[in-house]
Amino acid sequence: MMSGELHVIFGTGPIGKATARCLVSAGKQVRMINRSGKASHLPESVEVLAGDIYDQHFVAQQAQAATSVYQCAQPAYYEWTSKFPAMQAAVIEGVAQSKAKLVVMENLYGYGRSNGQPMTETTPFAAHTRKGKLRAQMSEQLFAAHNAGKIRATSVRASNFYGPEYQLMGDQVVKPALQGKKVNLLGKADVLHSFSYVNDIGASLAILGTDERGLGRPWHAPSPAALTQQEFVAILAKVLGKPVGYRTVNTAMVWLLGRFIKELAETVEMMYEWQAPFIMDSSAFSKTFELEATPIEQGIKAMADWFRN
């Protein structure tokens, strides 16, 4: 049975959809907003509406009736520096005209190089890349608005995604493996790396939108123990029941390909994540909200099944 609470989600990518499913399972009314007003693979009760997230008046209109607003939208990767600040500003200003909580999807870019040390929510920002500095600045602005009493906000930070519907992992890893081809891995295949499962991220966002204890700080989405990309591929091979080979793509190769593919050009400065251990500590969320990460083999199987079917 649906409650009277309306939860508004901007963005209908895999994270927004995972959040919607969790909220529907909890009996919440969900409205999702994107540019087209269309989205697939959603519960029937979810309303999908076309709208402009850059229009703070539209955001305010949607937030007025909402218990919580979830910001899961983002510009194209190569447009982050030119468009992301305006997007977040519109969301903050719009939500500020309501009583809704604001839950924002963030990432780990702001921390910069971790030198192999696990990153926690209290790790200082030390970004050295354009996109890392941008994400740090945006997060600081979000919580400055919260601390000033302008909005009530929280955020989820996650590492590199894997799971159903996440096309980047599907195109680079799962689909080639299903076709008997070598998969593409970035940087070094033998260094530890944290991966975050899309459904666990969605569950984390949904929890923060329905639990006041999450306000005023960022949280790391529950994620399984870090593993190497070699180990990730070995689990995928086990799930598929056949060998999976791989090739590594180094920074020079990414730079060269980036001359022809805009998204890859933006990946060059982030290659440090794949050259040394990149480990996220998500224990605070699990201890506070009693949500554990999906076991890595279970998550990889769900991802493989989705792209196989």
N, C-alpha and C positions, 0 to 999 in steps of 0.2 A: 504493500500500500504506500502510495506516494505521500510525503509530508507536504506541508504548505511552503517549505523553504525552496527558494529558487537559487540555483547555483549557476553562474554564468562563466563559460569558458571561452576565452579568445584563443583561436587556433585549433585546427582539426587534424593535426599530425598525430603520430603514434602516441605521444605523451598526453596530448589533450584527450584523445579517445580513451586511453587507459584510465585517465582521471574520471571521465564521464561514466565509464562502466562501473567503477568503484562507487561513485556517488549514487548511481541508479540502484546498485545492489544494496546500498544503505537506505533506500527508500526516498531519495531526494529527487526533486524536479530539476532537470538539467536543460540548459539552453547553450548551444555552441554557436560561435560566430566566426565566419570566415568571409572571404571576398565573394564567393560564388553562391553561398547559401545551400551548397550541396556537400554531402559527405556519405561515405559508405561504411559498412561493418560497424554499425552502432545499434544499441537497443532501440526498439520502436518508439519508446516514450521520449527519446531525446529530440528536442526541437533544434533545427539547424537554420540559422538566420544569416542573411548577407548583411555585411556592415563594414564600416571603415574604422579600423582601430586607431588611425591617426587623427580622428575627429574626436576631440575630448567631449564635445557635446553629445555625440552618439554614445560614447563610453559612459558618460554621466546618466544618460537616459536608461541604459541597460543596468547600471549599478543601482539605480534608485530602488528597484524592487528586489534586489538580490541580497541574500545573506552573505555570500562570498563571491568574489570575482577572481578568476584564475588566469594569469597571463602566461600562456603557453605558445604564443605566436612569436615569430621572428622574421626579419627580412631575409632575403637571399644572403648566403654566406659572404659573398663579395660586396654586399651593400650594408654590412653591419655598421661600419664607421660613419656612413652618410645618412642612414635611416634609423638605426636602433635608438639613438638618444631621443629623437622626436616621437617615436613609438612609445617609449616608456614615459616620457613627459605627458603625453596625451592620456595614458592609462592612469597615472598618478593624479593628474588634475581632474580627470573625470570621476574617479572613485572618491576623491576628496569631497565631492558634492553629495555623497551618500553616507550611509552608515555601514556599508558593506566592508568586510575584511578583504584585503588584497593578498593573494598568494602568487608569488612570482617564481617561474622556473629559471634557475641560474645554472652556472657551470663552475668549473675549477680554474678557468683561465686566469682569474685575478691573482691567484697565489704565485704564479710564475714557476720557476724551477724549484723543486722540492728537495733536491740533492739526496734523493732516496728516502727521505724521512716521510712518514705517514702524515697526510694533511688532515687537520681537524678544522672545525668551524672557527677556532680561535687562531689558526695560522694567519699571520699578518699578510696582507696583500704586498706582493713584491713583483708585480708583473713587469716584464721587459719587452713584451710584444704589443703591437697596436691594439689587437683585439683583447688582449689580456688587460691592458690599461683601461680600455673602454668598459669591459665588464666590471672591473673593480670600481670605476667611477660610477657606473649605473647602480651597483649595489650600495655604495655609500650614499648616493642620492635617495635611494629607496628607504633606507633606515634612518636617514636624516629627517625625511618627511614623517616617518613613524614617531621618532623621538620628539619632533616638534608638535605632535598631536594633530597633524594634518590628516593622516590616514592611520589605519591599523593594519600593519603589514607583517609578512613573514616570507621566507623563501625556501626552496629546495634546491640544493646543489647536487649534481651528479657527475660521474665520470663519463667516459665514452659509452654510448648506448649499445645494447644488443637486445634482440627480441622480435616478436611478430610485427610486421608492417614497417620495420625500420629499413628503408630501402638502401641506404648506404652500405650497411652490413650485408644486406641481401645481395646487392650487386657485386660487391667486392669479394665476398667470402662464400655465402651459402649457395647462390646460383651456380658459380663455377664448380663448387664441390659436387653439386647434384649432377652436373654435366660431365663429371670426370676430368675437369680441367684443374690446373693449379690455381690456388687462391692467392690474392695479393695482400701482403702484410706490410705495414709501414715500419721503417726504421729497423730496430733489432728485434728479432723474434724470441730471444732468450732472456729478456729482462721482465721483471714483474710489472704488471699493469692492472689497475682496477677497472672493471667493467660494471655498468649499472643496467639492470634489467628494466625494460620500459614499463612493465606492469607494476614493479616495485616502486618506480618513480611516481606513476599515477596514483598508487595507493598512498604514498607519502603526501602528495599534494592534496588528495581528498581528506586525509586525516587532519592536516593543518587547516583546511578550510572549515572543519567542523569541531575543532578543539582549541579553546582559547589559550591553552598552555603553550602553543607554538608561536604566539605573537612576539614580535620585537627582535627576532634574531634569525639567522640562517640555520638550516639543518641539512646534513648530508643524508641523501636517500640510502636506506639499507642496501648494501652491496656485498656480494660474496667476497671471500678472501682473494687477494690479488693473485694472478697467475700469469704465466708467460703466454705470448701469442702461440707458441709451439704447443703448449698444453691446451689452449683453447681449440686449436685445430685438431688435436688428438681426440678431444672429447667429441667434436663434431664428427670425426671419422667413426668413432664408436657408435654414435647415435645413428649415423647413416648406414653403418654396417659395411663400409668399404674404405680403402685407403684414400687419404686426401693429401695431395702434395701442395707445396706453397713456394712462392718466390717473395723475396723482400725487395721493397722499393726504398731506396735511400733518398736523402735530401736533394741531391743533384738531379736524380731522375724526376722527382716531384716538381722541382723547379723547371726542368725542361718541358714536362707535360703541361705545366701551368702556363706556358706561353700560348697554349691553345685552348686550355680549359680554365675558366675563371675561378671555379671553386678550388681547383688544385693549386692555383697560384696563391690563394689565401691560406693553404695548408702549410706552405713552406715554413713560415715563422713559428708554427705550432709543432714542428717535428721534434722539438726537444722532449715532448711527452713520450715519444717512442724510442728515445735513445738511451734512457736511463730509467731506473725504477720510478713508477708513477703510481703512488699508493694512497688511497683515500680511507680514512677511518670514519666509519658511519655508526659507531657504537652508541653515540649519544641518542640518536633517534630511536634505536632499538630498545635501549634501556628506558627511555621516557614513554614511548608509545606502544611498546611490546609488539613491534613489527620486525620480523626477521627477514633477511634477504632470501629470495628463492634460490635453492641450490643450483649451482652453475649448470650441472648436467640437465636438470629439469628445464631450465630456461633455454638452453641451447636446443633441446629437443622441441620445445614449443615453437621456437624460431624456425627450425628446419621444417617442421610440419606445416607451418603457415606458408612458407615459400614453396614447399613441395606441392601443396594443394591449391 
